[in-house]
Amino acid sequence: MLDCGGGAFNTPTSWLGGLMAVAGFRELIDILGERGLVRQIDRPVDGAWEPACLAKWIFHGLPEDERIGLIFNKVIGSRFRLATGLIGASERSYCATLGVVPEAINATWVNALLNPVAPVTVGQGPCQQVVQLGEQARLSDLPIPVWTPGKDPAPYITTLVITRHAETGEQNTGIYRTQVRDDHSVVINLNAAGQGTRNTRSYTDHGRPAPIAWVIAPDPAFLLAASAKLPYGLDEARVAGGLNGAPIEMVRARSQDLLVPASAEIVIEGEVIPGGIETEGPFGEFAGYMGHPGPRPVARITAITHRHEAIYYALTSQMPPSESTVIQGLTNAGVILKMLKYDLGETNVTDAVIDRNFGGAMGHIVIAMDPRDAAHSKRVGVLVATMTALKRVTVVNSDVDIRSPVSLDWALNARYNPASDTVILDGAAQYSHMDPSVRPVAGKPGAASKIIVDATIKHDAGPLSLPSAELMGRALDLWRELGLPPFDVPKQSRLRFGEDIGKKEVPT
Ligand SMILES: Cc1cc2nc3c(=O)[nH]c(=O)nc-3n(C[C@H](O)[C@H](O)[C@H](O)COP(=O)(O)O)c2cc1C
């Protein structure tokens, strides 16, 4: 039970606000250690299969509450340590990173997006304690894992990637898996419609190499911001500053015209080669199947810089749930909530949650709202389905605890009539080729569709079959008096009986 000083019936919302994301990657390891959320492994491991397979068991063998991150202190053939699952093993790890309780995740994102903090450039940073340029910079020095052993053709770098626009100089950050070709070159899964592609093509379309950097273990907030689906032009470093409540410190890269986070463990600098295209993949995709190989841009590595005793941090993806689905799901719910409320004027939307068991950005979102009229919930559902890559949108009233499967299931039975409350958008998906349900056997992908389930109240079904809030509050006093086992008043009950139910004044 959370100890918030409110007596036997605590309300975790009293923790909202005032807390900042963990400042650095090493601090994060300390905090996770204190909370039992990380395990150090001293036995030497083979990066070609052991870290990936152990990470898979973390996600596929343990219940979410028991998942941990792993730090491999000895990876055969590398002098660097390897860590995975620190930030996104579970909602607990993610909350430890952001410095909040689960109920405050969305508010934290909304606040960071409304109050971004511009990065500052500093003269030097720990990420450049050791600098290897040109031929000295060898990818095989790093403990880059193979993520789907036996099926991926090579090790893959899965981390924050920074690109820059040739004319505006604006930087963009995303996470794009990158296949190692040899010691000095890679092939990048830059999504053709993505922002990284827009930036790199602003150089390569004019025959110029495009600067690019893979940043390993930056400030944790920066890694989270990189996974957020943000509008083009909003630098993720600013949002990360908003999450931290302080600017991200950046230093000039050593071989490219880029700014990179000063506190990172390792930075791999390179340039995308104009006209350089190679086959990338097959790769174990986030949706649970092997992704098809395809022609993608090649980059040459121009430098590797790192801290002394650097730790290589790698995000696991492949069959969900994974670190990728946990991070993307928890991050993008807040991003969508902010867009709806503050950019699109949908002020009646109160909350949003994305499942952590699929692609995060392509799975299931549940929206809570107070509809203004009978069709409002459907309009919002269609809006969310259209503006995001999410496949399923469920809309419920704001009196439903959207994080409780029991409450959600109740609303889906009590307030949803499939024949009249379902909208199907056919052929509306942006990334059909990534949806295995319509994956072609040969030729073009099918037209992926979307579903909107409107489980809001459409007809007055009368009062809820519960005693009054007053009696239920008195029953909590009786509960205490009888010495029955204490519990946290669930959010669903707080939504039905009022936020103060069970709250006691703290004696001074
Ligand atoms: C572990 C992980 C791997 C990812 N791999 C890719 C990828 O290979 N290509 C891609 O386009 N997006 C990938 N994503 C999603 C993007 O990072 C995310 O959508 C981000 O918002 C893209 O940034 P952009 O819109 O600035 O390009 C991945 C996300 C995670 C967490």
The ligand as a Gaussian input file, in Angstrom:
#p B3LYP/6-31G(d) Opt

LIG

0 1
 C       12.582000      -0.056000     -29.439000
 C       11.955000       0.790000     -30.505000
 C       12.275000       0.556000     -31.832000
 C       11.711000       1.335000     -32.850000
 N       12.083000       1.113000     -34.132000
 C       11.623000       1.925000     -35.119000
 C       12.121000       1.795000     -36.453000
 O       12.953000       0.944000     -36.744000
 N       11.649000       2.654000     -37.413000
 C       10.715000       3.620000     -37.107000
 O       10.322000       4.375000     -37.996000
 N       10.222000       3.753000     -35.861000
 C       10.669000       2.937000     -34.858000
 N       10.209000       3.087000     -33.568000
 C        9.171000       4.096000     -33.300000
 C        9.748000       5.486000     -33.347000
 O       10.884000       5.643000     -32.582000
 C        8.755000       6.508000     -32.874000
 O        7.607000       6.339000     -33.638000
 C        9.247000       7.924000     -33.013000
 O        8.220000       8.778000     -32.676000
 C        9.694000       8.229000     -34.410000
 O       10.201000       9.538000     -34.421000
 P        9.968000      10.506000     -35.664000
 O        8.476000      10.630000     -35.800000
 O       10.622000      11.758000     -35.218000
 O       10.601000       9.862000     -36.845000
 C       10.765000       2.340000     -32.527000
 C       10.455000       2.585000     -31.194000
 C       11.035000       1.838000     -30.187000
 C       10.692000       2.142000     -28.737000

